Structure formats: C-alpha cells, structure tokens
C-alpha cells in the first residue's frame, strides 16, 4: 500500500470520490489496458447508459 493511502487510513481521512470521478478513473484504467473498441464493447455489455459512456469517454480522451 502506498504511504499516502496508508496515512489516510491511519489518520481517519477518507476521500470519497464522486460517481463521475469513479467512472472516469475506471475508464482511464480500461483505456490504458484495452483498445478503445473493446472498451466500448465492454461498457455496452454492462448496459451502462449511453450518455454517461459518451460523456466520460470524451472527458478522458480530451
């Protein structure tokens, strides 16, 4: 565990991310490990709303 994260846990500081931040982080991870077309197919298979996917994709790719 990285030092910063361990210190947060020990000090009781919890950083709660917004839904949008979590989606963007997940999309960045997927795009760094998969081709964009495969990411799109994965998200479609998860039945995520099209507007969330398109918004997140444009925010990460810009």
PQR file with spaces between the fields and no chain letter, atoms N, CA, C, O and H, PARSE charges and radii, in Angstrom:
ATOM       1  N    UNK     1       0.849   -1.174    0.000 -0.4000 1.5000
ATOM       2  CA   UNK     1       0.000    0.000    0.000 -0.0000 2.0000
ATOM       3  C    UNK     1       0.893    1.235    0.000  0.5500 1.7000
ATOM       4  O    UNK     1       1.861    1.306    0.757 -0.5500 1.4000
ATOM       5  N    UNK     2       0.570    2.196   -0.841 -0.4000 1.5000
ATOM       6  CA   UNK     2       1.382    3.399   -0.896 -0.0000 2.0000
ATOM       7  C    UNK     2       1.281    4.176    0.410  0.5500 1.7000
ATOM       8  O    UNK     2       0.275    4.091    1.115 -0.5500 1.4000
ATOM       9  H    UNK     2      -0.216    2.138   -1.456  0.4000 1.0000
ATOM      10  N    UNK     3       2.326    4.934    0.729 -0.4000 1.5000
ATOM      11  CA   UNK     3       2.401    5.650    2.003 -0.0000 2.0000
ATOM      12  C    UNK     3       1.253    6.629    2.205  0.5500 1.7000
ATOM      13  O    UNK     3       0.687    6.709    3.296 -0.5500 1.4000
ATOM      14  H    UNK     3       3.143    5.004    0.157  0.4000 1.0000
ATOM      15  N    UNK     4       0.906    7.374    1.158 -0.4000 1.5000
ATOM      16  CA   UNK     4      -0.170    8.355    1.284 -0.0000 2.0000
ATOM      17  C    UNK     4      -1.493    7.710    1.639  0.5500 1.7000
ATOM      18  O    UNK     4      -2.228    8.213    2.488 -0.5500 1.4000
ATOM      19  H    UNK     4       1.366    7.309    0.272  0.4000 1.0000
ATOM      20  N    UNK     5      -1.797    6.596    0.990 -0.4000 1.5000
ATOM      21  CA   UNK     5      -3.054    5.887    1.260 -0.0000 2.0000
ATOM      22  C    UNK     5      -3.041    5.312    2.671  0.5500 1.7000
ATOM      23  O    UNK     5      -4.051    5.371    3.372 -0.5500 1.4000
ATOM      24  H    UNK     5      -1.200    6.187    0.301  0.4000 1.0000
ATOM      25  N    UNK     6      -1.916    4.763    3.091 -0.4000 1.5000
ATOM      26  CA   UNK     6      -1.818    4.201    4.434 -0.0000 2.0000
ATOM      27  C    UNK     6      -1.999    5.304    5.474  0.5500 1.7000
ATOM      28  O    UNK     6      -2.680    5.100    6.479 -0.5500 1.4000
ATOM      29  H    UNK     6      -1.095    4.715    2.521  0.4000 1.0000
ATOM      30  N    UNK     7      -1.397    6.464    5.242 -0.4000 1.5000
ATOM      31  CA   UNK     7      -1.549    7.580    6.177 -0.0000 2.0000
ATOM      32  C    UNK     7      -2.995    8.062    6.258  0.5500 1.7000
ATOM      33  O    UNK     7      -3.477    8.411    7.335 -0.5500 1.4000
ATOM      34  H    UNK     7      -0.844    6.629    4.425  0.4000 1.0000
ATOM      35  N    UNK     8      -3.686    8.081    5.116 -0.4000 1.5000
ATOM      36  CA   UNK     8      -5.100    8.461    5.123 -0.0000 2.0000
ATOM      37  C    UNK     8      -5.905    7.509    5.993  0.5500 1.7000
ATOM      38  O    UNK     8      -6.740    7.940    6.788 -0.5500 1.4000
ATOM      39  H    UNK     8      -3.294    7.797    4.240  0.4000 1.0000
ATOM      40  N    UNK     9      -5.652    6.222    5.841 -0.4000 1.5000
ATOM      41  CA   UNK     9      -6.386    5.235    6.620 -0.0000 2.0000
ATOM      42  C    UNK     9      -6.068    5.350    8.106  0.5500 1.7000
ATOM      43  O    UNK     9      -6.960    5.248    8.948 -0.5500 1.4000
ATOM      44  H    UNK     9      -4.974    5.872    5.195  0.4000 1.0000
ATOM      45  N    UNK    10      -4.800    5.561    8.423 -0.4000 1.5000
ATOM      46  CA   UNK    10      -4.399    5.661    9.827 -0.0000 2.0000
ATOM      47  C    UNK    10      -4.939    6.930   10.479  0.5500 1.7000
ATOM      48  O    UNK    10      -5.286    6.923   11.660 -0.5500 1.4000
ATOM      49  H    UNK    10      -4.075    5.643    7.739  0.4000 1.0000
ATOM      50  N    UNK    11      -5.012    8.008    9.722 -0.4000 1.5000
ATOM      51  CA   UNK    11      -5.485    9.286   10.260 -0.0000 2.0000
ATOM      52  C    UNK    11      -6.995    9.440   10.180  0.5500 1.7000
ATOM      53  O    UNK    11      -7.543   10.439   10.645 -0.5500 1.4000
ATOM      54  H    UNK    11      -4.730    8.014    8.763  0.4000 1.0000
ATOM      55  N    UNK    12      -7.662    8.472    9.602 -0.4000 1.5000
ATOM      56  CA   UNK    12      -9.111    8.526    9.512 -0.0000 2.0000
ATOM      57  C    UNK    12      -9.639    9.430    8.420  0.5500 1.7000
ATOM      58  O    UNK    12     -10.844    9.674    8.347 -0.5500 1.4000
ATOM      59  H    UNK    12      -7.217    7.660    9.225  0.4000 1.0000
ATOM      60  N    UNK    13      -8.759    9.931    7.571 -0.4000 1.5000
ATOM      61  CA   UNK    13      -9.197   10.786    6.471 -0.0000 2.0000
ATOM      62  C    UNK    13      -9.661    9.908    5.322  0.5500 1.7000
ATOM      63  O    UNK    13      -8.903    9.092    4.799 -0.5500 1.4000
ATOM      64  H    UNK    13      -7.780    9.733    7.630  0.4000 1.0000
ATOM      65  N    UNK    14     -10.910   10.086    4.940 -0.4000 1.5000
ATOM      66  CA   UNK    14     -11.462    9.296    3.847 -0.0000 2.0000
ATOM      67  C    UNK    14     -11.834   10.250    2.724  0.5500 1.7000
ATOM      68  O    UNK    14     -12.587   11.204    2.920 -0.5500 1.4000
ATOM      69  H    UNK    14     -11.526   10.749    5.365  0.4000 1.0000
ATOM      70  N    UNK    15     -11.298    9.979    1.556 -0.4000 1.5000
ATOM      71  CA   UNK    15     -11.585   10.792    0.384 -0.0000 2.0000
ATOM      72  C    UNK    15     -12.647   10.077   -0.441  0.5500 1.7000
ATOM      73  O    UNK    15     -12.350    9.100   -1.128 -0.5500 1.4000
ATOM      74  H    UNK    15     -10.686    9.205    1.396  0.4000 1.0000
ATOM      75  N    UNK    16     -13.876   10.560   -0.374 -0.4000 1.5000
ATOM      76  CA   UNK    16     -14.972    9.950   -1.109 -0.0000 2.0000
ATOM      77  C    UNK    16     -15.077   10.632   -2.465  0.5500 1.7000
ATOM      78  O    UNK    16     -15.302   11.839   -2.554 -0.5500 1.4000
ATOM      79  H    UNK    16     -14.117   11.354    0.184  0.4000 1.0000
ATOM      80  N    UNK    17     -14.911    9.838   -3.522 -0.4000 1.5000
ATOM      81  CA   UNK    17     -14.964   10.378   -4.880 -0.0000 2.0000
ATOM      82  C    UNK    17     -16.402   10.386   -5.377  0.5500 1.7000
ATOM      83  O    UNK    17     -17.228    9.569   -4.971 -0.5500 1.4000
ATOM      84  H    UNK    17     -14.728    8.857   -3.450  0.4000 1.0000
ATOM      85  N    UNK    18     -16.674   11.332   -6.267 -0.4000 1.5000
ATOM      86  CA   UNK    18     -17.998   11.409   -6.867 -0.0000 2.0000
ATOM      87  C    UNK    18     -18.174   10.266   -7.861  0.5500 1.7000
ATOM      88  O    UNK    18     -17.208    9.626   -8.275 -0.5500 1.4000
ATOM      89  H    UNK    18     -16.003   11.995   -6.597  0.4000 1.0000
ATOM      90  N    UNK    19     -19.415   10.028   -8.229 -0.4000 1.5000
ATOM      91  CA   UNK    19     -19.721    8.993   -9.215 -0.0000 2.0000
ATOM      92  C    UNK    19     -18.965    9.256  -10.517  0.5500 1.7000
ATOM      93  O    UNK    19     -18.422    8.332  -11.122 -0.5500 1.4000
ATOM      94  H    UNK    19     -20.201   10.548   -7.892  0.4000 1.0000
ATOM      95  N    UNK    20     -18.934   10.509  -10.942 -0.4000 1.5000
ATOM      96  CA   UNK    20     -18.247   10.874  -12.184 -0.0000 2.0000
ATOM      97  C    UNK    20     -16.752   10.598  -12.084  0.5500 1.7000
ATOM      98  O    UNK    20     -16.155   10.106  -13.042 -0.5500 1.4000
ATOM      99  H    UNK    20     -19.376   11.260  -10.451  0.4000 1.0000
ATOM     100  N    UNK    21     -16.137   10.904  -10.946 -0.4000 1.5000
ATOM     101  CA   UNK    21     -14.713   10.648  -10.767 -0.0000 2.0000
ATOM     102  C    UNK    21     -14.403    9.159  -10.834  0.5500 1.7000
ATOM     103  O    UNK    21     -13.400    8.755  -11.422 -0.5500 1.4000
ATOM     104  H    UNK    21     -16.622   11.303  -10.168  0.4000 1.0000
ATOM     105  N    UNK    22     -15.253    8.353  -10.238 -0.4000 1.5000
ATOM     106  CA   UNK    22     -15.063    6.900  -10.256 -0.0000 2.0000
ATOM     107  C    UNK    22     -15.189    6.371  -11.682  0.5500 1.7000
ATOM     108  O    UNK    22     -14.388    5.540  -12.109 -0.5500 1.4000
ATOM     109  H    UNK    22     -16.067    8.680   -9.760  0.4000 1.0000
ATOM     110  N    UNK    23     -16.195    6.852  -12.421 -0.4000 1.5000
ATOM     111  CA   UNK    23     -16.367    6.427  -13.803 -0.0000 2.0000
ATOM     112  C    UNK    23     -15.172    6.824  -14.663  0.5500 1.7000
ATOM     113  O    UNK    23     -14.701    6.032  -15.479 -0.5500 1.4000
ATOM     114  H    UNK    23     -16.846    7.528  -12.073  0.4000 1.0000
ATOM     115  N    UNK    24     -14.684    8.042  -14.482 -0.4000 1.5000
ATOM     116  CA   UNK    24     -13.530    8.496  -15.254 -0.0000 2.0000
ATOM     117  C    UNK    24     -12.293    7.673  -14.933  0.5500 1.7000
ATOM     118  O    UNK    24     -11.542    7.300  -15.835 -0.5500 1.4000
ATOM     119  H    UNK    24     -15.066    8.685  -13.819  0.4000 1.0000
ATOM     120  N    UNK    25     -12.075    7.388  -13.655 -0.4000 1.5000
ATOM     121  CA   UNK    25     -10.920    6.586  -13.261 -0.0000 2.0000
ATOM     122  C    UNK    25     -11.006    5.180  -13.848  0.5500 1.7000
ATOM     123  O    UNK    25     -10.017    4.651  -14.355 -0.5500 1.4000
ATOM     124  H    UNK    25     -12.684    7.691  -12.922  0.4000 1.0000
ATOM     125  N    UNK    26     -12.182    4.584  -13.777 -0.4000 1.5000
ATOM     126  CA   UNK    26     -12.367    3.250  -14.345 -0.0000 2.0000
ATOM     127  C    UNK    26     -12.142    3.238  -15.843  0.5500 1.7000
ATOM     128  O    UNK    26     -11.519    2.321  -16.380 -0.5500 1.4000
ATOM     129  H    UNK    26     -12.985    5.013  -13.365  0.4000 1.0000
ATOM     130  N    UNK    27     -12.648    4.255  -16.514 -0.4000 1.5000
ATOM     131  CA   UNK    27     -12.481    4.337  -17.956 -0.0000 2.0000
ATOM     132  C    UNK    27     -11.012    4.530  -18.332  0.5500 1.7000
ATOM     133  O    UNK    27     -10.542    3.953  -19.312 -0.5500 1.4000
ATOM     134  H    UNK    27     -13.154    4.999  -16.078  0.4000 1.0000
ATOM     135  N    UNK    28     -10.294    5.331  -17.565 -0.4000 1.5000
ATOM     136  CA   UNK    28      -8.867    5.512  -17.816 -0.0000 2.0000
ATOM     137  C    UNK    28      -8.113    4.191  -17.672  0.5500 1.7000
ATOM     138  O    UNK    28      -7.224    3.891  -18.469 -0.5500 1.4000
ATOM     139  H    UNK    28     -10.676    5.799  -16.768  0.4000 1.0000
ATOM     140  N    UNK    29      -8.468    3.408  -16.660 -0.4000 1.5000
ATOM     141  CA   UNK    29      -7.827    2.113  -16.460 -0.0000 2.0000
ATOM     142  C    UNK    29      -8.122    1.188  -17.634  0.5500 1.7000
ATOM     143  O    UNK    29      -7.226    0.523  -18.154 -0.5500 1.4000
ATOM     144  H    UNK    29      -9.190    3.652  -16.013  0.4000 1.0000
ATOM     145  N    UNK    30      -9.390    1.153  -18.046 -0.4000 1.5000
ATOM     146  CA   UNK    30      -9.754    0.306  -19.179 -0.0000 2.0000
ATOM     147  C    UNK    30      -9.021    0.735  -20.446  0.5500 1.7000
ATOM     148  O    UNK    30      -8.482   -0.107  -21.165 -0.5500 1.4000
ATOM     149  H    UNK    30     -10.118    1.694  -17.624  0.4000 1.0000
ATOM     150  N    UNK    31      -8.996    2.042  -20.727 -0.4000 1.5000
ATOM     151  CA   UNK    31      -8.362    2.526  -21.946 -0.0000 2.0000
ATOM     152  C    UNK    31      -6.850    2.326  -21.941  0.5500 1.7000
ATOM     153  O    UNK    31      -6.238    2.210  -23.003 -0.5500 1.4000
ATOM     154  H    UNK    31      -9.434    2.726  -20.144  0.4000 1.0000
ATOM     155  N    UNK    32      -6.251    2.286  -20.774 -0.4000 1.5000
ATOM     156  CA   UNK    32      -4.800    2.077  -20.717 -0.0000 2.0000
ATOM     157  C    UNK    32      -4.437    0.611  -20.907  0.5500 1.7000
ATOM     158  O    UNK    32      -3.273    0.284  -21.139 -0.5500 1.4000
ATOM     159  H    UNK    32      -6.748    2.381  -19.911  0.4000 1.0000
ATOM     160  N    UNK    33      -5.428   -0.276  -20.811 -0.4000 1.5000
ATOM     161  CA   UNK    33      -5.149   -1.702  -20.924 -0.0000 2.0000
ATOM     162  C    UNK    33      -5.864   -2.392  -22.086  0.5500 1.7000
ATOM     163  O    UNK    33      -5.586   -3.554  -22.384 -0.5500 1.4000
ATOM     164  H    UNK    33      -6.374   -0.010  -20.623  0.4000 1.0000
ATOM     165  N    UNK    34      -6.772   -1.689  -22.733 -0.4000 1.5000
ATOM     166  CA   UNK    34      -7.569   -2.286  -23.815 -0.0000 2.0000
ATOM     167  C    UNK    34      -7.682   -1.314  -24.969  0.5500 1.7000
ATOM     168  O    UNK    34      -7.521   -0.106  -24.796 -0.5500 1.4000
ATOM     169  H    UNK    34      -6.998   -0.745  -22.491  0.4000 1.0000
ATOM     170  N    UNK    35      -7.960   -1.848  -26.152 -0.4000 1.5000
ATOM     171  CA   UNK    35      -8.231   -0.999  -27.312 -0.0000 2.0000
ATOM     172  C    UNK    35      -9.564   -0.282  -27.090  0.5500 1.7000
ATOM     173  O    UNK    35     -10.475   -0.840  -26.480 -0.5500 1.4000
ATOM     174  H    UNK    35      -8.090   -2.830  -26.293  0.4000 1.0000
ATOM     175  N    UNK    36      -9.678    0.954  -27.585 -0.4000 1.5000
ATOM     176  CA   UNK    36     -10.926    1.697  -27.388 -0.0000 2.0000
ATOM     177  C    UNK    36     -12.177    0.942  -27.846  0.5500 1.7000
ATOM     178  O    UNK    36     -13.221    1.030  -27.199 -0.5500 1.4000
ATOM     179  H    UNK    36      -8.937    1.407  -28.081  0.4000 1.0000
ATOM     180  N    UNK    37     -12.081    0.208  -28.943 -0.4000 1.5000
ATOM     181  CA   UNK    37     -13.251   -0.529  -29.424 -0.0000 2.0000
ATOM     182  C    UNK    37     -13.666   -1.619  -28.435  0.5500 1.7000
ATOM     183  O    UNK    37     -14.855   -1.897  -28.279 -0.5500 1.4000
ATOM     184  H    UNK    37     -11.233    0.137  -29.468  0.4000 1.0000
ATOM     185  N    UNK    38     -12.698   -2.230  -27.775 -0.4000 1.5000
ATOM     186  CA   UNK    38     -13.008   -3.262  -26.778 -0.0000 2.0000
ATOM     187  C    UNK    38     -13.607   -2.641  -25.522  0.5500 1.7000
ATOM     188  O    UNK    38     -14.488   -3.221  -24.889 -0.5500 1.4000
ATOM     189  H    UNK    38     -11.732   -2.005  -27.901  0.4000 1.0000
ATOM     190  N    UNK    39     -13.116   -1.451  -25.170 -0.4000 1.5000
ATOM     191  CA   UNK    39     -13.686   -0.739  -24.025 -0.0000 2.0000
ATOM     192  C    UNK    39     -15.150   -0.414  -24.303  0.5500 1.7000
ATOM     193  O    UNK    39     -16.009   -0.596  -23.441 -0.5500 1.4000
ATOM     194  H    UNK    39     -12.400   -0.979  -25.685  0.4000 1.0000
ATOM     195  N    UNK    40     -15.424    0.065  -25.505 -0.4000 1.5000
ATOM     196  CA   UNK    40     -16.800    0.402  -25.870 -0.0000 2.0000
ATOM     197  C    UNK    40     -17.693   -0.832  -25.799  0.5500 1.7000
ATOM     198  O    UNK    40     -18.817   -0.756  -25.303 -0.5500 1.4000
ATOM     199  H    UNK    40     -14.726    0.213  -26.205  0.4000 1.0000
ATOM     200  N    UNK    41     -17.209   -1.947  -26.285 -0.4000 1.5000
ATOM     201  CA   UNK    41     -17.997   -3.187  -26.233 -0.0000 2.0000
ATOM     202  C    UNK    41     -18.221   -3.634  -24.799  0.5500 1.7000
ATOM     203  O    UNK    41     -19.303   -4.111  -24.456 -0.5500 1.4000
ATOM     204  H    UNK    41     -16.296   -2.008  -26.688  0.4000 1.0000
ATOM     205  N    UNK    42     -17.204   -3.483  -23.960 -0.4000 1.5000
ATOM     206  CA   UNK    42     -17.334   -3.848  -22.556 -0.0000 2.0000
ATOM     207  C    UNK    42     -18.409   -3.008  -21.877  0.5500 1.7000
ATOM     208  O    UNK    42     -19.281   -3.545  -21.194 -0.5500 1.4000
ATOM     209  H    UNK    42     -16.325   -3.096  -24.238  0.4000 1.0000
ATOM     210  N    UNK    43     -18.347   -1.676  -22.067 -0.4000 1.5000
ATOM     211  CA   UNK    43     -19.312   -0.788  -21.439 -0.0000 2.0000
ATOM     212  C    UNK    43     -20.716   -1.074  -21.940  0.5500 1.7000
ATOM     213  O    UNK    43     -21.672   -1.041  -21.166 -0.5500 1.4000
ATOM     214  H    UNK    43     -17.638   -1.240  -22.621  0.4000 1.0000
ATOM     215  N    UNK    44     -20.846   -1.356  -23.238 -0.4000 1.5000
ATOM     216  CA   UNK    44     -22.162   -1.680  -23.791 -0.0000 2.0000
ATOM     217  C    UNK    44     -22.689   -2.969  -23.164  0.5500 1.7000
ATOM     218  O    UNK    44     -23.879   -3.075  -22.865 -0.5500 1.4000
ATOM     219  H    UNK    44     -20.069   -1.382  -23.867  0.4000 1.0000
ATOM     220  N    UNK    45     -21.820   -3.932  -22.968 -0.4000 1.5000
ATOM     221  CA   UNK    45     -22.232   -5.198  -22.369 -0.0000 2.0000
ATOM     222  C    UNK    45     -22.666   -5.019  -20.916  0.5500 1.7000
ATOM     223  O    UNK    45     -23.472   -5.796  -20.405 -0.5500 1.4000
ATOM     224  H    UNK    45     -20.853   -3.846  -23.210  0.4000 1.0000
ATOM     225  N    UNK    46     -22.145   -4.022  -20.273 -0.4000 1.5000
ATOM     226  CA   UNK    46     -22.522   -3.736  -18.880 -0.0000 2.0000
ATOM     227  C    UNK    46     -23.830   -2.954  -18.793  0.5500 1.7000
ATOM     228  O    UNK    46     -24.297   -2.640  -17.698 -0.5500 1.4000
ATOM     229  H    UNK    46     -21.490   -3.390  -20.688  0.4000 1.0000
ATOM     230  N    UNK    47     -24.415   -2.642  -19.936 -0.4000 1.5000
ATOM     231  CA   UNK    47     -25.694   -1.925  -20.001 -0.0000 2.0000
ATOM     232  C    UNK    47     -25.648   -0.550  -19.344  0.5500 1.7000
ATOM     233  O    UNK    47     -26.617   -0.124  -18.716 -0.5500 1.4000
ATOM     234  H    UNK    47     -24.035   -2.897  -20.825  0.4000 1.0000
ATOM     235  N    UNK    48     -24.531    0.135  -19.488 -0.4000 1.5000
ATOM     236  CA   UNK    48     -24.441    1.487  -18.949 -0.0000 2.0000
ATOM     237  C    UNK    48     -25.147    2.447  -19.898  0.5500 1.7000
ATOM     238  O    UNK    48     -25.208    2.208  -21.104 -0.5500 1.4000
ATOM     239  H    UNK    48     -23.744   -0.211  -19.998  0.4000 1.0000
ATOM     240  N    UNK    49     -25.662    3.501  -19.363 -0.4000 1.5000
ATOM     241  CA   UNK    49     -26.380    4.466  -20.179 -0.0000 2.0000
ATOM     242  C    UNK    49     -25.444    5.087  -21.202  0.5500 1.7000
ATOM     243  O    UNK    49     -24.296    5.407  -20.892 -0.5500 1.4000
ATOM     244  H    UNK    49     -25.612    3.695  -18.383  0.4000 1.0000
ATOM     245  N    UNK    50     -25.928    5.251  -22.397 -0.4000 1.5000
ATOM     246  CA   UNK    50     -25.103    5.756  -23.490 -0.0000 2.0000
ATOM     247  C    UNK    50     -24.547    7.149  -23.187  0.5500 1.7000
ATOM     248  O    UNK    50     -23.385    7.428  -23.483 -0.5500 1.4000
ATOM     249  H    UNK    50     -26.860    4.991  -22.649  0.4000 1.0000
ATOM     250  N    UNK    51     -25.350    8.004  -22.613 -0.4000 1.5000
ATOM     251  CA   UNK    51     -24.868    9.365  -22.375 -0.0000 2.0000
ATOM     252  C    UNK    51     -23.754    9.407  -21.332  0.5500 1.7000
ATOM     253  O    UNK    51     -22.861   10.247  -21.441 -0.5500 1.4000
ATOM     254  H    UNK    51     -26.294    7.777  -22.373  0.4000 1.0000
ATOM     255  N    UNK    52     -23.772    8.548  -20.346 -0.4000 1.5000
ATOM     256  CA   UNK    52     -22.689    8.500  -19.352 -0.0000 2.0000
ATOM     257  C    UNK    52     -21.409    8.050  -20.032  0.5500 1.7000
ATOM     258  O    UNK    52     -20.347    8.635  -19.819 -0.5500 1.4000
ATOM     259  H    UNK    52     -24.498    7.865  -20.257  0.4000 1.0000
ATOM     260  N    UNK    53     -21.509    7.005  -20.854 -0.4000 1.5000
ATOM     261  CA   UNK    53     -20.330    6.493  -21.548 -0.0000 2.0000
ATOM     262  C    UNK    53     -19.737    7.551  -22.471  0.5500 1.7000
ATOM     263  O    UNK    53     -18.531    7.796  -22.439 -0.5500 1.4000
ATOM     264  H    UNK    53     -22.372    6.530  -21.026  0.4000 1.0000
ATOM     265  N    UNK    54     -20.566    8.172  -23.284 -0.4000 1.5000
ATOM     266  CA   UNK    54     -20.067    9.158  -24.244 -0.0000 2.0000
ATOM     267  C    UNK    54     -19.451   10.355  -23.529  0.5500 1.7000
ATOM     268  O    UNK    54     -18.396   10.843  -23.934 -0.5500 1.4000
ATOM     269  H    UNK    54     -21.546    7.972  -23.310  0.4000 1.0000
ATOM     270  N    UNK    55     -20.096   10.828  -22.479 -0.4000 1.5000
ATOM     271  CA   UNK    55     -19.558   11.963  -21.727 -0.0000 2.0000
ATOM     272  C    UNK    55     -18.221   11.604  -21.101  0.5500 1.7000
ATOM     273  O    UNK    55     -17.265   12.373  -21.203 -0.5500 1.4000
ATOM     274  H    UNK    55     -20.953   10.432  -22.150  0.4000 1.0000
ATOM     275  N    UNK    56     -18.140   10.445  -20.454 -0.4000 1.5000
ATOM     276  CA   UNK    56     -16.906   10.027  -19.807 -0.0000 2.0000
ATOM     277  C    UNK    56     -15.798    9.809  -20.821  0.5500 1.7000
ATOM     278  O    UNK    56     -14.653   10.193  -20.584 -0.5500 1.4000
ATOM     279  H    UNK    56     -18.917    9.821  -20.371  0.4000 1.0000
ATOM     280  N    UNK    57     -16.127    9.201  -21.935 -0.4000 1.5000
ATOM     281  CA   UNK    57     -15.126    8.928  -22.964 -0.0000 2.0000
ATOM     282  C    UNK    57     -14.544   10.220  -23.506  0.5500 1.7000
ATOM     283  O    UNK    57     -13.329   10.319  -23.675 -0.5500 1.4000
ATOM     284  H    UNK    57     -17.057    8.889  -22.128  0.4000 1.0000
ATOM     285  N    UNK    58     -15.374   11.208  -23.781 -0.4000 1.5000
ATOM     286  CA   UNK    58     -14.857   12.464  -24.325 -0.0000 2.0000
ATOM     287  C    UNK    58     -14.031   13.209  -23.277  0.5500 1.7000
ATOM     288  O    UNK    58     -13.055   13.873  -23.625 -0.5500 1.4000
ATOM     289  H    UNK    58     -16.361   11.128  -23.644  0.4000 1.0000
ATOM     290  N    UNK    59     -14.404   13.110  -22.011 -0.4000 1.5000
ATOM     291  CA   UNK    59     -13.650   13.796  -20.948 -0.0000 2.0000
ATOM     292  C    UNK    59     -12.268   13.162  -20.767  0.5500 1.7000
ATOM     293  O    UNK    59     -11.300   13.878  -20.511 -0.5500 1.4000
ATOM     294  H    UNK    59     -15.197   12.571  -21.728  0.4000 1.0000
ATOM     295  N    UNK    60     -12.155   11.849  -20.891 -0.4000 1.5000
ATOM     296  CA   UNK    60     -10.879   11.166  -20.707 -0.0000 2.0000
ATOM     297  C    UNK    60      -9.988   11.350  -21.925  0.5500 1.7000
ATOM     298  O    UNK    60      -8.776   11.505  -21.778 -0.5500 1.4000
ATOM     299  H    UNK    60     -12.941   11.267  -21.099  0.4000 1.0000
ATOM     300  N    UNK    61     -10.557   11.335  -23.116 -0.4000 1.5000
ATOM     301  CA   UNK    61      -9.778   11.370  -24.341 -0.0000 2.0000
ATOM     302  C    UNK    61      -9.332   12.768  -24.741  0.5500 1.7000
ATOM     303  O    UNK    61      -8.472   12.915  -25.611 -0.5500 1.4000
ATOM     304  H    UNK    61     -11.542   11.209  -23.235  0.4000 1.0000
ATOM     305  N    UNK    62      -9.897   13.789  -24.125 -0.4000 1.5000
ATOM     306  CA   UNK    62      -9.539   15.168  -24.482 -0.0000 2.0000
ATOM     307  C    UNK    62      -8.228   15.540  -23.809  0.5500 1.7000
ATOM     308  O    UNK    62      -7.743   16.659  -23.976 -0.5500 1.4000
ATOM     309  H    UNK    62     -10.595   13.669  -23.419  0.4000 1.0000
